[in-house]
Amino acid sequence: MNNRKKLIELFIYVLIVVIGIILLLTANLKKQDNKPYDGGVSVAAVSFK
């Protein structure tokens, strides 16, 4: 019984890690699909005097 609980706990931990990796990869793909990286020009604040 004790081994079964440990096995279920290990499976849950592995499942959480796999889901986290999948979410990280899909988030990075969505960022790259929108537009290419322009060096931060679109978010830069420039002050003209």
N, C-alpha and C positions, 0 to 999 in steps of 0.2 A: 504493500500500500504506500509506503514511504517513497519507494522508487518511482511509483506512478505519479505521485504529486510533483516530484522533482522533474520528471520528464515533461509533464504538462507545463510547469513553470518555465522550463527551458524553451519549449515550443512557443510559448507566449512571448518570451524575450526575443527570440529569433524573428518572430512575426513582426514585432514592433520595429526592430532594426531594419528589416526588409522594406516595410511600408515607409519608414523614414527616408531610406535611400531612394526609393521610387519617387517620393514627393520632392526631394531635393533635385533629382535629375529632371523631372518634369517642370519644376519652377525655373531652372536654368534654361531649358529649351524654350519656354515661353518668353523669357526675357530676350533671348537672342533672335527669336522670330519677328518681334515687333519692328525693330530697326537696328542697323549696325551701330556699334559703339562709336560715338563721335568725339571721344576724349573729354566728355563732360561739358562741352560748349553749351548744350541746351539748358544746363542747370547752373551755369556760371553767372555770378552777379558782377557787372562791370559798372564802375562809377566814372562818369565823364564830368570834368570840371572845366 
